[in-house]
Amino acid sequence: MPKHTFTPGATATARELQVGDLIYARHDHITKEPSAPVRIEKASTFPSAPGLVRFTVQSPYQRQMPWVIGPIRTDKTFTRAVPTAPGE
């Protein structure tokens, strides 16, 4: 069964993201293009710092251990990853 691929979509702030959203958390260091999409598995806030959030993410391609990104300012923008059908 072919894997889905992803293309860059609209941007969203960390404040707007929810569990299940697909985002690009990394960019290619040379081309600056989004790379390696991840799925948000959990979102947490910091009671002592309401302007910060952290996400537990996991690759949609692999079933490796999820990892945490953050703390992140809630106004930081991320590019959404839009799945494309196999063969497109």
C-alpha positions in Angstrom: 0.0 0.0 0.0 1.6 3.4 -1.0 2.3 6.0 1.6 0.5 9.3 1.6 2.7 12.3 0.8 2.1 15.8 2.1 2.3 19.3 0.7 2.6 22.6 2.5 -0.8 24.2 3.3 -1.9 27.3 5.2 -0.1 28.6 8.2 -1.5 28.5 11.7 -0.3 29.8 15.1 0.5 27.4 17.9 -2.6 28.7 19.6 -4.9 27.5 16.7 -3.5 24.0 16.5 -5.3 21.0 17.9 -4.6 17.3 18.6 -4.7 15.5 15.2 -3.4 18.4 13.2 -0.6 17.7 10.8 2.2 20.3 10.7 5.7 20.8 9.5 7.8 21.2 12.6 11.1 21.4 10.7 12.4 23.1 7.6 15.3 22.0 5.3 18.3 24.0 6.4 19.4 24.8 2.9 16.2 25.4 0.9 14.1 26.6 3.9 11.2 24.5 2.6 9.0 22.6 5.1 10.1 19.0 5.6 9.1 16.0 7.8 5.5 16.4 8.7 4.3 15.4 12.2 0.9 14.8 13.8 0.1 16.5 17.0 -0.7 13.8 19.6 -1.1 16.0 22.7 -1.1 19.7 23.5 -0.2 21.1 26.9 -0.1 24.6 28.4 2.0 25.9 31.2 -0.1 27.3 34.1 2.7 29.6 35.1 3.3 30.8 31.5 0.0 31.2 29.6 1.8 32.4 26.5 3.6 29.0 26.0 2.5 25.6 24.8 4.2 22.3 24.1 3.2 19.6 21.7 3.8 15.9 21.7 4.2 14.9 18.1 4.7 11.7 16.0 5.7 11.0 12.4 2.8 9.9 10.3 5.2 7.6 8.4 6.6 5.7 11.4 5.4 4.3 14.7 8.4 5.5 16.7 8.1 7.0 20.1 6.4 10.4 20.2 8.6 13.3 21.1 8.0 16.8 22.6 8.5 20.1 20.9 8.4 23.2 23.1 7.9 25.3 25.0 6.7 27.3 22.1 5.2 30.8 22.1 1.5 30.6 21.2 1.9 33.2 18.4 4.6 31.1 16.6 3.4 30.0 13.2 3.6 26.6 11.6 2.8 25.4 8.1 0.1 22.8 8.0 0.8 19.5 6.2 -1.9 18.6 3.7 -2.1 14.9 2.7 -2.2 14.1 -1.0 -3.6 10.9 -2.4 -1.1 8.2 -3.5 -0.1 8.7 -7.1 -0.8 12.5 -7.2 
